[in-house]
Amino acid sequence: MSDLGRKSVGDQLQEKVTPDSQKSTLDQAKEGVSGVADRAAGAVQPNDQKSTTQQLSDSTRSGSDNASQQSKGIVQSASETLGNAAQAVSDTLQGKK
């Protein structure tokens, strides 16, 4: 069961376990739009008005989103470091210092 205007936990789970290769482009687009709408609804709905399952789902997704953002930051940092190292090697080989 889900709160009014929210995706059910079962629907969210089904979307996660079904590979994208088995979904049509339209299904993937609908999932994306409904996911954004559900995140927005979860953000504005006070916790004391959420069911226990919605609270758990929102907190789990929030942790997942945070981990995803942190990993993007790590990848970006590593990419910049490699780019700087490559530039330093190039500068050294060209006699720039």
N, C-alpha and C positions, 0 to 999 in steps of 0.2 A: 504494500500500500504506500502511496505517496501523498505528500501534502498538496493542497490545491495549487495548480500551476507548476508543479515540480515533476521531474522525471522520476519514475519509481526506481528503486534500487535494483529490482529485477531487470528493468529495461537497460539501465546503465551497465549492469553486469553482462547482459546478452550482447550489447554493442562491443564491449571489451573483448569477449571471448570469440566473437565471430571475426575471422580474418578479413581484412579489407578486400582481398582477392575474391571473396565470396559475396561481396556487396556491390550493388550497382553504383554508378556515380551519383545518381539521385539519392540513394540511401545514405551514402557517405556525406553528401551535402546536407541532407536533413538532420543527420546526427550532429554535424558540426553546428548548425544553426540552433538546434534544440539544446545542445550542450552549452552554448554561450548563453542562451536564455535561462537555462537552469542555474548556471553559475551566478548570473545577475540576480535571479530570484533568491538564491541562497544567500547572497551577500546582503540583500536589503531586508530579508525576513529575520526578525529577532530570534535568537536561539530558544527563548522560552515559548515561542509559538511553533517550533518545529517538533515533529515526531522524533522519537529516539532514533529511528532508522535514518531519518534525514539528517539529524545532527551527526551521526556516525559517518554517513556518506560524505557530508560536507567537510568534516574534519579530515577524513582520509584523503579526499580529493585535494584539499588545501595542502596537506603534507606532500602529496605527489606533485602538485604544481610547483611548490617551493623547491623540491628536489630537482625538478626539471629545469627551473630557472637557474639553480646553482650549477647544474651540470653544463648549461649553456655558457655560464660565466667562466667555468673552468676551461671549456673548449676554446672560448674566445681568447682567454689569457694565454693558453698554450699556443694558439695560432699566432698571436702577436709576438710571443717569445721566439718562436721559430722564424717568423718573418724578420725580427730584429737580428737574430743570429745570422741568417742568410745575408742580410744587408751588411753586417759587420765583416763576414767572410769576403763578400764581393768587394767591399771597400779596401780590405787588406790586400787582396789580390791585385787591385787596380792601383795600389800605392797611396790611397787616400787614408788619412788618419785623423 
